[in-house]
Amino acid sequence: MSDTVIRVENLGKKYTLDHQQQERYTALRDVITNTAKSLLTKLNPVTQNSKNRAKNFSEEFWALKDVSFEIKQGDRVGIIGRNGAGKSTLLKILSRITEPTTGQIRIKGRVASLLEVGTGFHPELTGRENIYLNGAILGMSKAEIKKKFDEIVAFAEVEKFLDTPVKRYSSGMYVRLAFAVAAHLEPEILIVDEVLAVGDAQFQKKCLGKMEEVGKEGRTVLFVSHNMGVVQTLCTRGILLRYGTVVSDETAYEAVSTYLQTLEKSGSQNLLERTERKGKGEIRLSKVEVFSSADWTSTTIATGRPAYFVFHVTKPRPGMSCIFTLYDQYGQPVTNFNSSVRSYQDTGNLDTSTKLVCEIDEILLIAGIYRMNVAIMSNGELQDHIEGAFSLEVEEGPLRGRPVIPSGYGSIVMPHRWSSPVAVPH
């Protein structure tokens, strides 16, 4: 159809992963042994070659497989899914950064992409020069770029550093200028990955407003984000990817609902079997348990009652910490806990135990189902991160003797008092 600006047909992207068996620490005796083995290799090379093949092997990995959809002019599409679902790979192919292995894409109109910090920028050139360079890449004339120049600079808030090479920019400055260029040079299609998370909250809000404005002007927006609230607010349509395939292509609200349901189901799986995770993997989260009593017997969590969150890990390491965030049924983050931020009341050595326990005196959540994302850190390095690691159901309960009535507004209950003083303070 004439108003179709992106058509994707049977798209697939394959990567070849090379695996090499990790070598252990080499001592002097190992050097002597290896020298002897090398002499034996000359005598029997066939046997040694077969051993090397066992050590080193390749594996095919399909980041995308049989992906097909059409996007029409003016669509605002949220691409959602867990880590490793193929979201960023899809955007890179649509941006012509990488070529597909199978299938084809057809794009009508100019495409501006913001996928990673510094995408499309030359580090040695100044901010001013990169604005003109990006405009030229988009096929714009110098006069067209000049017409938008002041607007771009004002939006990015980098006037003082306009004639400084961008390699000296902070990541936040980089993103501000890159987004300003991508959004203001009037592309027919704007593609934005979650790189906006680098900027501060005020700038993120400004970017989202600009993307909404771009969509209302009849231009097409493709947006990847883990913030489901933003996806539902900004986008009219949602495409849910799982293991590189499209599992849902509906309205943004319906796609987000399907996504959250899959996260809730995955919370009951054995976490060690989960493949959709990030981190170095030297420490892995194996199980999450939640109790409402210190004797670890009751699992009924209710508003106003205590809760004990237990995180089981495979190998404790020095500097280990646990961070977890609870999300409501709309995918919005509600509250966050971080074991590295400790108080005088905290006890135990978290570096030596395979169980990390977070104790909460009173659950201040209203009744409902909450999803948990968990990250395990060690000395500032991400070891393991799992989305939807656990699904928590909070039941109705009194808070400090007061019944809590769910109203549909908000997720947190704040302890408070009511009074009717004779003299109201001014």
Buried (B, 14 or more C-beta within 10 A) or exposed (E): EEEBBBBBBEBBBBEEEEEEEEEEEEEEEEEEEEEEEEEEBEEEEEEBEEEEEEEEEEEEEBBBBBBEBBBBBBBBBBBBBBBBBBBBBBBBBBBEBBEBBBBEBEBBEBBBBBBBBBBBBBEEBBBBBBBBBBBEEBEBEEEBBEEBBEEBBEBBBBEEBBEBBBEEBEEBBBBBBBBBBBBBBBBBBBBBBBBBEBBEEEBBEBBBEBBBEBBEEEBBBBBBBBBBBBBBEBBBBBBBBBBBBBBBBBBBBBBBBBBBEBBBEBBEEEBEEBEBBBBEEBBBBBBBBBBBEEEEEEEEBBBBBBBBBBBBBBEBBEEBBBBBBBBBBBBEBBBEBBBEEEEEEEEEEBEEEEEBBBEBEBBBBBBBBBBBBBBBBBEEEBBBBBBBBBBBBBEBBEBEEEEBEEEEEEBEBEEEEEEEEEEEEE
